[in-house]
């Protein structure tokens, strides 16, 4: 390698002309340039030299970097920036590549967040390259938005292989994308690349980094190692994957195959629902199902529930949606990682029942002794309170048109909608672990019991410790055909119990109510009164 000092008026290594800066990150700067000998456009990246490279012989460093990029260029043709030259400049290292198509992701993010579908597409492109590298025994170790080039049509090129790799030397470029193990100086590996991918996708959907640069390596490393990461608010169905990738323990980090499955399903849903708005959560749909077979689908997207058995959990969160078409059940309070009620698509009012009639069948009890206190009898939805509203409740009428009596202090904590008129409102209060989720959909399928069975099957075996309580029950609610399902799940170490009811009010439209509370509180007077009141007083907007 040739040691040089460079200004914008000089040629790097006497050969490469710098034209314009295309990205800048802590410890790294990228330029569009020109090879004056061949007159070809190139990209030059100047990176702060890591300690392990300072200790290597110059020739050895150059050979290793170029060989790694060449090897990956053969495996992922057109998707890896192949290094054609390496130049040392004091404490920095220049790598020269053919100019990739598109723009650096860092430049794209300068215009604000992107929708979760585009983030999934870019993330999948990066993951394909990382997966190929890991199969070759190569770790990137230095991934950041400045190392990802995005084409207008969605293609992705990844640069920067060879600078860090699996070295135990702390990362010295873009430290806010370092994994906790890198920040501690413990070296890298495939999990390190997955953390960086999670941080990149987080920034794409949120418009802000998961960990902000603190203005220095040590301060940023401390933030990476110690500071909690706020759950993403705009990630939609990407949230479980992102939060699974950002697990601090590399052993618990969600594996590549699971992330790939999750991102692929999101993109399949988008291809099938090309009219779906990007600013709201998606209407999931199984491509193998008949076009009219649509149901409400739910996964809790606000918490990092990918613990231990990450594969099983992400399959639950994404592949488990065997049929789809409703709003994903993502809430900001304790909601339980389980499906929201599925209801039938054909109205089936019972002539003998008044629209205000509440079914007499109470939610079932758990057949399993593992349910402990939560296995006791559920409050009967047919119980009638004498006060209207009862003490401690008030009548809430939503802008969407539905109304229900809520505990005082409750309000909407999250509202989501879709272009077809479907919406979901999560109701709760700060500091109260209980939630009521009201979902309205305009495109529903028939046989609510069968739909619940599909969801029940998809959730079994996940690390959310899902357990259905009793049978899935067909019910009549307010004179309409519906179904009930009840289950246990674990969120953030808290065992929760959920009762869900869905019912129809028209040819393809209906509501679902989902009540979630800590399982230990299920039989308290307050919780029994709340569920009874919700079921007794709920009125849909078009009823």
C-alpha positions as CSV (number, residue, x, y, z in Angstrom):
1,X,0.0,0.0,0.0
2,X,1.1,3.6,-0.6
3,X,0.9,6.1,2.2
4,X,-0.5,9.4,1.2
5,X,-2.0,12.6,2.5
6,X,-5.0,13.8,0.5
7,X,-6.9,17.0,0.0
8,X,-9.8,17.5,-2.4
9,X,-7.4,19.0,-4.9
10,X,-5.1,16.0,-4.8
11,X,-5.2,12.5,-6.3
12,X,-5.5,9.7,-3.8
13,X,-2.5,7.5,-4.4
14,X,-1.7,9.7,-7.4
15,X,-4.6,8.0,-9.3
16,X,-8.0,8.7,-7.9
17,X,-9.7,12.1,-8.1
18,X,-12.2,13.0,-5.5
19,X,-15.4,14.5,-6.9
20,X,-18.1,14.8,-4.2
21,X,-18.9,13.5,-0.7
22,X,-21.8,11.0,-0.8
23,X,-22.0,10.0,2.8
24,X,-20.4,10.8,6.1
25,X,-20.5,8.9,9.4
26,X,-18.3,8.9,12.5
27,X,-14.9,7.6,11.4
28,X,-16.0,7.1,7.8
29,X,-16.5,9.3,4.7
30,X,-17.5,8.2,1.2
31,X,-16.7,10.0,-2.1
32,X,-17.7,9.7,-5.7
33,X,-14.4,9.8,-7.6
34,X,-12.7,8.9,-10.9
35,X,-9.8,6.6,-11.8
36,X,-7.8,9.0,-13.9
37,X,-5.9,6.1,-15.5
38,X,-8.9,4.3,-16.8
39,X,-11.3,7.3,-16.6
40,X,-13.8,5.0,-14.9
41,X,-16.1,6.2,-12.1
42,X,-15.2,4.8,-8.7
43,X,-16.3,5.2,-5.1
44,X,-13.7,5.8,-2.4
45,X,-14.3,5.3,1.3
46,X,-12.0,6.6,3.9
47,X,-12.4,4.7,7.2
48,X,-10.6,5.2,10.5
49,X,-8.1,2.4,10.8
50,X,-9.0,-0.2,13.4
51,X,-6.3,-1.3,15.9
52,X,-6.1,-4.8,14.5
53,X,-5.3,-3.4,11.0
54,X,-2.7,-1.1,12.4
55,X,-0.8,-4.2,13.7
56,X,-0.9,-6.0,10.3
57,X,1.6,-5.6,7.6
58,X,0.2,-3.2,4.9
59,X,0.3,-5.7,2.1
60,X,-1.4,-8.3,4.2
61,X,-4.2,-5.9,5.0
62,X,-4.7,-5.0,1.4
63,X,-4.7,-8.6,0.2
64,X,-7.2,-9.7,2.9
65,X,-9.6,-6.9,2.2
66,X,-9.6,-7.4,-1.6
67,X,-9.8,-11.2,-1.3
68,X,-12.8,-11.1,1.0
69,X,-14.7,-8.7,-1.3
70,X,-13.7,-10.7,-4.4
71,X,-14.9,-13.9,-2.9
72,X,-18.3,-12.4,-2.0
73,X,-18.5,-10.7,-5.4
74,X,-18.5,-14.2,-6.9
75,X,-21.2,-15.5,-4.5
76,X,-23.4,-12.3,-4.8
77,X,-22.6,-10.9,-8.2
78,X,-23.6,-7.2,-8.4
79,X,-24.6,-7.1,-4.7
80,X,-21.2,-6.6,-3.1
81,X,-18.9,-3.6,-3.8
82,X,-15.7,-5.4,-4.9
83,X,-12.6,-3.6,-3.6
84,X,-10.1,-2.9,-6.4
85,X,-7.5,-1.0,-4.4
86,X,-6.6,-0.3,-0.8
87,X,-4.6,2.8,0.2
88,X,-3.3,3.8,3.7
89,X,-3.5,7.4,4.7
90,X,-2.0,7.9,8.1
91,X,-4.7,6.8,10.6
92,X,-7.2,6.1,7.8
93,X,-7.7,3.5,5.2
94,X,-9.0,4.2,1.7
95,X,-10.9,1.4,-0.1
96,X,-11.6,1.9,-3.8
97,X,-14.5,0.1,-5.5
98,X,-16.4,0.4,-8.8
99,X,-19.2,2.9,-8.3
100,X,-22.3,1.1,-7.1
101,X,-25.8,1.8,-8.5
102,X,-28.1,4.0,-6.4
103,X,-27.3,6.1,-3.4
104,X,-26.0,5.3,0.1
105,X,-28.8,4.5,2.5
106,X,-27.5,7.2,4.8
107,X,-28.4,9.7,2.1
108,X,-31.8,8.2,1.7
109,X,-32.4,8.4,5.5
110,X,-31.5,12.1,5.3
111,X,-35.0,12.6,3.8
112,X,-36.8,11.0,6.7
113,X,-38.2,7.6,7.5
114,X,-39.4,5.0,4.9
115,X,-42.4,2.8,5.1
116,X,-42.0,-0.6,6.6
117,X,-42.5,-2.4,3.3
118,X,-39.6,-0.6,1.7
119,X,-37.6,-1.2,4.9
120,X,-38.4,-4.9,4.6
121,X,-37.3,-4.9,1.0
122,X,-34.0,-3.2,1.7
123,X,-33.4,-5.3,4.8
124,X,-34.0,-8.5,2.9
125,X,-31.5,-7.5,0.3
126,X,-28.9,-6.8,3.0
127,X,-29.7,-10.0,4.7
128,X,-29.2,-12.0,1.5
129,X,-25.6,-10.6,1.3
130,X,-24.9,-11.2,4.9
131,X,-26.2,-14.7,4.8
132,X,-24.0,-15.5,1.8
133,X,-21.0,-14.0,3.6
134,X,-21.6,-15.9,6.8
135,X,-21.8,-19.2,4.8
136,X,-18.4,-18.3,3.5
137,X,-17.1,-17.7,7.0
138,X,-16.9,-14.0,6.5
139,X,-18.3,-11.4,8.9
140,X,-18.8,-7.8,7.9
141,X,-18.5,-6.3,11.3
142,X,-18.7,-2.7,10.1
143,X,-22.2,-2.5,8.7
144,X,-24.0,0.8,8.7
145,X,-26.3,2.9,6.4
146,X,-23.2,4.3,4.7
147,X,-22.2,0.8,3.7
148,X,-25.6,0.0,2.0
149,X,-26.3,1.3,-1.4
150,X,-29.9,1.4,-2.5
151,X,-31.1,1.4,-6.1
152,X,-34.3,3.2,-7.2
153,X,-35.9,-0.1,-8.1
154,X,-35.0,-1.7,-4.8
155,X,-31.7,-3.4,-5.5
156,X,-29.1,-3.4,-2.7
157,X,-25.3,-3.4,-2.8
158,X,-23.3,-3.9,0.4
159,X,-19.8,-2.4,0.8
160,X,-17.2,-2.4,3.5
161,X,-16.3,-6.1,3.9
162,X,-12.8,-6.7,5.3
163,X,-12.4,-3.7,7.5
164,X,-13.5,-5.2,10.8
165,X,-14.6,-8.8,10.2
166,X,-14.7,-11.0,13.3
167,X,-11.8,-9.0,15.0
168,X,-11.9,-8.5,18.7
169,X,-10.8,-4.9,18.1
170,X,-13.6,-2.4,19.0
171,X,-15.3,-1.0,16.1
172,X,-14.1,2.5,15.2
173,X,-16.5,3.6,12.4
174,X,-20.2,4.4,12.8
175,X,-20.0,3.2,16.5
176,X,-23.7,3.8,17.1
177,X,-24.3,0.6,14.9
178,X,-21.8,-1.4,16.9
179,X,-23.3,-4.4,18.7
180,X,-23.0,-4.6,22.5
181,X,-20.4,-7.3,22.3
182,X,-18.4,-5.1,19.9
183,X,-18.7,-2.1,22.3
184,X,-17.3,-4.3,25.0
185,X,-14.4,-5.3,22.8
186,X,-15.4,-8.9,22.7
187,X,-15.2,-9.3,18.9
188,X,-17.7,-9.9,16.2
189,X,-19.4,-12.6,14.3
190,X,-22.7,-13.2,12.5
191,X,-24.8,-12.0,15.4
192,X,-22.9,-8.7,15.3
193,X,-24.0,-8.2,11.7
194,X,-27.6,-9.1,12.6
195,X,-27.6,-6.4,15.4
196,X,-26.4,-3.8,12.8
197,X,-29.1,-4.9,10.4
198,X,-31.7,-4.5,13.2
199,X,-30.4,-1.0,14.0
200,X,-30.5,0.0,10.3
201,X,-34.1,-1.2,9.9
202,X,-35.0,0.5,13.1
203,X,-33.7,3.8,11.8
204,X,-35.4,3.3,8.4
205,X,-38.9,3.1,9.9
206,X,-38.5,5.4,12.9
207,X,-36.5,8.2,11.2
208,X,-34.0,8.2,14.1
209,X,-31.2,5.8,15.2
210,X,-31.8,3.2,17.8
211,X,-28.7,4.6,19.6
212,X,-27.6,8.1,18.8
213,X,-23.9,9.0,18.3
214,X,-22.6,10.5,21.5
215,X,-19.8,12.5,19.8
216,X,-17.0,10.1,20.7
217,X,-16.2,6.4,20.5
218,X,-16.2,5.6,24.2
219,X,-19.4,7.6,25.0
220,X,-21.2,6.0,22.1
221,X,-20.0,2.5,23.1
222,X,-21.3,3.1,26.6
223,X,-24.7,4.1,25.2
224,X,-24.8,1.0,23.0
225,X,-23.9,-1.3,25.9
226,X,-26.1,0.2,28.6
227,X,-29.0,2.4,27.2
228,X,-32.4,0.7,26.6
229,X,-33.8,1.0,23.1
230,X,-37.3,2.3,22.8
231,X,-39.7,0.0,21.0
232,X,-40.3,1.2,17.4
233,X,-43.6,2.9,16.9
234,X,-43.8,2.9,13.1
235,X,-42.4,-0.6,12.3
236,X,-45.8,-2.3,11.8
237,X,-45.2,-6.0,11.2
238,X,-41.4,-5.4,11.2
239,X,-41.4,-4.7,14.9
240,X,-40.9,-8.3,16.2
241,X,-38.0,-8.9,13.8
242,X,-36.3,-5.6,14.6
243,X,-36.6,-6.1,18.3
244,X,-35.4,-9.7,18.0
245,X,-32.4,-8.5,16.1
246,X,-31.7,-5.9,18.8
247,X,-31.4,-8.4,21.7
248,X,-28.3,-7.5,23.7
249,X,-27.3,-11.1,24.3
250,X,-26.0,-12.4,20.9
251,X,-27.2,-15.9,21.8
252,X,-30.8,-14.7,22.0
253,X,-30.6,-12.7,18.8
254,X,-33.1,-13.9,16.2
255,X,-31.3,-16.0,13.5
256,X,-31.0,-15.2,9.8
257,X,-33.5,-17.8,8.6
258,X,-36.2,-16.4,10.9
259,X,-35.7,-12.8,9.8
260,X,-35.7,-13.8,6.2
261,X,-39.0,-15.6,6.6
262,X,-40.5,-12.6,8.4
263,X,-39.4,-10.1,5.7
264,X,-40.5,-12.4,2.9
265,X,-44.0,-12.7,4.3
266,X,-44.3,-8.9,4.6
267,X,-43.3,-8.5,1.0
268,X,-45.7,-11.2,-0.2
269,X,-48.5,-9.5,1.6
270,X,-47.6,-6.2,-0.1
271,X,-47.6,-7.8,-3.5
272,X,-51.0,-9.2,-2.9
273,X,-52.3,-6.0,-1.5
274,X,-50.9,-3.3,-3.8
275,X,-53.5,-0.8,-2.7
276,X,-52.5,-1.1,0.9
277,X,-51.5,2.3,2.4
278,X,-47.9,2.4,3.6
279,X,-48.6,4.7,6.5
280,X,-50.7,2.2,8.4
281,X,-50.3,-1.4,9.5
282,X,-50.9,-4.0,6.8
283,X,-53.8,-6.2,6.0
284,X,-52.2,-9.6,6.0
285,X,-53.3,-12.2,3.6
286,X,-52.2,-15.8,2.8
287,X,-51.4,-16.0,-0.9
288,X,-52.4,-19.6,-1.0
289,X,-55.9,-18.9,0.3
290,X,-58.9,-18.1,-1.9
291,X,-59.2,-14.3,-2.7
292,X,-62.3,-13.9,-0.6
293,X,-61.0,-15.8,2.4
294,X,-60.0,-13.1,4.8
295,X,-59.9,-12.9,8.5
296,X,-58.6,-10.7,11.3
297,X,-55.0,-11.6,12.1
298,X,-53.0,-10.5,15.1
299,X,-49.5,-10.4,16.4
300,X,-48.3,-8.2,19.2
301,X,-45.8,-5.9,17.6
302,X,-44.9,-3.5,20.3
303,X,-42.6,-5.7,22.4
304,X,-39.4,-7.8,22.0
305,X,-41.0,-11.2,22.6
306,X,-38.4,-13.1,20.6
307,X,-36.8,-14.7,23.6
308,X,-34.8,-17.9,23.6
309,X,-36.6,-19.8,20.9
310,X,-36.5,-17.0,18.5
311,X,-37.4,-19.2,15.5
312,X,-40.6,-20.3,17.0
313,X,-41.7,-16.9,18.0
314,X,-41.1,-15.2,14.7
315,X,-42.9,-18.1,12.9
316,X,-45.8,-17.3,15.3
317,X,-45.5,-13.6,14.5
318,X,-45.4,-13.9,10.7
319,X,-45.8,-17.4,9.3
320,X,-48.6,-18.1,11.8
321,X,-50.9,-15.8,9.9
322,X,-52.3,-18.6,7.9
323,X,-55.1,-16.4,6.6
324,X,-55.2,-12.7,6.7
325,X,-57.0,-9.5,5.9
326,X,-57.4,-7.6,9.2
327,X,-55.4,-5.1,11.0
328,X,-52.4,-6.4,13.0
329,X,-53.0,-6.2,16.7
330,X,-50.2,-4.0,17.8
331,X,-50.7,-2.1,21.0
332,X,-48.7,0.0,23.4
333,X,-49.8,-1.6,26.6
334,X,-49.9,-5.1,27.9
335,X,-51.9,-6.9,25.2
336,X,-50.6,-10.5,25.2
337,X,-48.9,-12.1,22.2
338,X,-52.0,-13.8,20.8
339,X,-54.5,-13.4,18.0
340,X,-57.4,-11.1,18.1
341,X,-60.8,-12.5,17.6
342,X,-61.7,-13.9,14.2
343,X,-65.2,-13.6,13.1
344,X,-67.4,-14.9,10.3
345,X,-68.1,-13.1,7.1
346,X,-71.8,-13.8,6.7
347,X,-74.3,-12.0,8.9
348,X,-76.3,-14.5,10.9
349,X,-78.5,-12.7,13.3
350,X,-80.6,-14.9,15.5
351,X,-84.3,-13.9,15.2
352,X,-85.0,-14.9,18.8
353,X,-82.2,-12.7,20.2
354,X,-82.4,-9.0,20.7
355,X,-79.4,-7.1,19.3
356,X,-78.5,-6.1,22.9
357,X,-78.5,-9.7,24.2
358,X,-75.3,-10.9,25.7
359,X,-74.6,-14.6,25.2
360,X,-75.1,-16.7,28.3
361,X,-72.0,-18.8,27.8
362,X,-69.1,-17.6,29.9
363,X,-65.5,-17.9,28.8
364,X,-64.2,-21.3,29.6
365,X,-61.8,-22.3,32.3
366,X,-58.4,-23.8,31.7
367,X,-58.2,-27.5,31.6
368,X,-54.5,-27.3,32.6
369,X,-53.3,-27.0,36.2
370,X,-50.4,-24.9,34.8
371,X,-52.8,-22.0,34.5
372,X,-52.8,-21.6,38.3
373,X,-55.0,-18.8,39.5
374,X,-55.9,-17.9,35.9
375,X,-57.8,-21.2,35.5
376,X,-60.7,-20.2,37.6
377,X,-64.1,-19.5,36.1
378,X,-64.3,-16.4,34.0
379,X,-66.8,-13.7,34.7
380,X,-70.1,-14.3,33.0
381,X,-70.7,-11.9,30.2
382,X,-74.4,-12.2,30.9
383,X,-74.1,-10.6,34.3
384,X,-76.1,-7.4,34.5
385,X,-75.0,-4.4,36.5
386,X,-77.7,-2.2,37.9
387,X,-76.0,1.1,37.3
388,X,-75.5,2.5,33.8
389,X,-72.7,3.4,33.7
390,X,-71.6,1.6,36.8
391,X,-69.6,3.3,39.5
392,X,-66.1,4.0,38.2
393,X,-67.0,3.9,34.5
394,X,-68.0,6.4,31.9
395,X,-69.6,6.2,28.4
396,X,-66.9,6.6,25.7
397,X,-68.0,7.3,22.1
398,X,-65.1,7.0,19.7
399,X,-64.7,9.2,16.6
400,X,-65.0,6.0,14.6
401,X,-68.6,5.6,15.8
402,X,-68.5,2.8,18.3
403,X,-69.2,3.3,22.0
404,X,-68.5,1.4,25.2
405,X,-68.4,2.1,28.9
406,X,-64.7,2.3,30.1
407,X,-63.0,2.6,33.5
408,X,-62.5,6.3,34.4
409,X,-59.2,7.6,33.2
410,X,-59.1,5.3,30.2
411,X,-58.7,6.6,26.7
412,X,-57.4,5.5,23.2
413,X,-53.7,4.8,23.5
414,X,-53.3,3.8,19.9
415,X,-55.4,4.1,16.8
416,X,-54.7,2.5,13.4
417,X,-56.7,2.4,10.2
418,X,-56.7,1.0,6.7
419,X,-57.8,2.3,3.3
420,X,-60.7,-0.2,3.2
421,X,-62.3,1.4,6.3
422,X,-61.0,-1.1,8.8
423,X,-59.5,0.3,12.0
424,X,-58.2,-0.8,15.4
425,X,-58.3,1.2,18.6
426,X,-56.4,0.2,21.7
427,X,-58.0,1.5,24.9
428,X,-56.2,1.7,28.3
429,X,-54.6,4.0,30.8
430,X,-51.0,4.8,31.8
431,X,-49.9,2.5,34.5
432,X,-52.8,0.1,34.0
433,X,-51.6,-3.2,32.5
434,X,-55.1,-4.0,31.2
435,X,-56.2,-3.2,27.6
436,X,-59.3,-3.4,25.5
437,X,-58.7,-3.6,21.8
438,X,-61.6,-2.8,19.4
439,X,-61.2,-3.9,15.8
440,X,-63.5,-3.2,12.9
441,X,-63.0,-4.9,9.5
442,X,-64.9,-4.7,6.2
443,X,-63.5,-7.9,4.7
444,X,-64.2,-11.0,6.8
445,X,-64.5,-14.7,6.2
446,X,-67.1,-17.3,7.3
447,X,-67.0,-19.9,10.1
448,X,-65.4,-18.0,13.0
449,X,-64.7,-21.2,14.9
450,X,-62.6,-22.6,12.1
451,X,-60.6,-19.4,11.8
452,X,-59.8,-19.5,15.5
453,X,-58.6,-23.1,15.1
454,X,-56.1,-21.9,12.4
455,X,-54.7,-19.2,14.7
456,X,-54.6,-21.6,17.6
457,X,-52.5,-24.0,15.6
458,X,-50.1,-21.3,14.4
459,X,-49.5,-20.1,18.0
460,X,-48.7,-23.4,19.5
461,X,-45.0,-24.2,20.3
462,X,-43.9,-20.5,20.5
463,X,-41.7,-19.2,23.2
464,X,-44.5,-16.8,24.2
465,X,-45.8,-19.8,26.2
466,X,-49.1,-19.7,24.5
467,X,-51.9,-21.9,26.0
468,X,-55.5,-21.9,24.8
469,X,-58.0,-22.2,27.6
470,X,-61.0,-24.5,26.9
471,X,-62.7,-24.8,23.5
472,X,-63.2,-22.3,20.8
473,X,-66.9,-21.4,21.1
474,X,-69.5,-20.3,18.6
475,X,-71.7,-17.7,20.3
476,X,-74.5,-15.3,19.5
477,X,-73.8,-11.7,20.5
478,X,-76.3,-8.9,20.1
479,X,-78.2,-11.1,17.7
480,X,-75.2,-11.8,15.5
481,X,-73.0,-14.8,14.8
482,X,-69.7,-14.7,16.5
483,X,-67.0,-16.7,18.3
484,X,-65.0,-16.6,21.5
485,X,-61.5,-17.7,22.3
486,X,-59.5,-17.4,25.4
487,X,-55.8,-18.0,26.0
488,X,-52.7,-17.4,28.2
489,X,-49.5,-16.0,27.1
490,X,-46.3,-14.4,28.6
491,X,-45.1,-10.9,27.9
492,X,-42.0,-9.5,29.5
493,X,-42.1,-12.2,32.1
494,X,-45.8,-11.4,33.0
495,X,-48.4,-14.2,32.5
496,X,-51.4,-12.6,30.8
497,X,-54.9,-13.9,30.0
498,X,-56.9,-12.7,27.1
499,X,-60.6,-13.1,26.2
500,X,-61.5,-12.4,22.6
501,X,-64.9,-12.1,21.0
502,X,-65.7,-11.4,17.3
503,X,-69.0,-10.9,15.6
504,X,-70.6,-9.8,12.3
505,X,-72.9,-7.0,11.6
506,X,-73.0,-7.2,7.8
507,X,-72.1,-9.2,4.7
508,X,-68.3,-8.8,5.2
509,X,-68.0,-6.4,8.2
510,X,-67.8,-7.0,11.9
511,X,-66.2,-6.1,15.2
512,X,-63.9,-7.9,17.6
513,X,-63.3,-7.1,21.3
514,X,-60.1,-8.3,23.0
515,X,-59.7,-7.9,26.7
516,X,-56.2,-8.6,28.2
517,X,-55.2,-8.5,31.9
518,X,-52.5,-10.0,34.1
519,X,-53.6,-13.6,34.7
520,X,-53.1,-13.2,38.4
521,X,-55.8,-10.5,38.4
522,X,-58.3,-12.4,36.2
523,X,-60.8,-13.2,39.0
524,X,-60.6,-9.9,40.8
525,X,-63.8,-8.0,41.3
526,X,-62.5,-5.1,39.2
527,X,-61.5,-7.2,36.3
528,X,-64.7,-9.2,36.3
529,X,-66.7,-6.0,36.4
530,X,-64.7,-4.5,33.5
531,X,-65.2,-7.5,31.2
532,X,-68.9,-7.7,32.0
533,X,-69.3,-4.0,31.4
534,X,-67.5,-4.1,28.1
535,X,-69.5,-6.9,26.7
536,X,-72.8,-5.5,28.0
537,X,-72.4,-1.9,26.8
538,X,-70.4,-2.2,23.5
539,X,-72.1,-0.8,20.4
540,X,-70.6,-0.8,17.0
541,X,-70.6,2.3,14.9
542,X,-72.8,0.9,12.2
543,X,-75.2,-0.9,14.5
